[in-house]
Amino acid sequence: MEHHRARAALAGLVLVGVAAVTGCSGSHATSVVPSGYSVSGDGATVTLYVTDGVCDTLTASIASQDDQQVRVQATLTWPTPGACPAMARLNSATVTLQQPLGGRTVRDISGATIPSCTAPTSVESYDSTCWDTQPS
């Protein structure tokens, strides 16, 4: 009987441990201000950059666009603290425009201008404009 209780207790600990490691207890999301953007060769795709954690998910959408500007909404979702290692990375999300960007300004949802930067091809080639280490 004692052996069965010990096995049941161990199984319960394993399940709690798996939930803590995989982040089963939930996630959180917030709007973020991208630290920079780059444009595809044809001008129709804008890639937004955000410094986040290795387990975070970045999504982006176009809030509005006209002849003068493109406003984007960037959202960062992350697991409950402790579920992932605390390691930063440069993450990106893309949006497709109705027409090439041209001379239009890229702004976040609040209207703040997002600076243009060179698309990084490796960690060694990042543009410091895109690699914003300050929280948004």
TAPEPE-V518649 format. One line per field, one symbol per residue. ss: DSSP state (@ for helix, = for strand, . for the rest). Layout:
ss->???
//
This chain:
ss->.@@@@@@@@@@@@@@@@@@@@@....======...====.....=========...=========...===========........=========........====....=..=......@@@...........
//
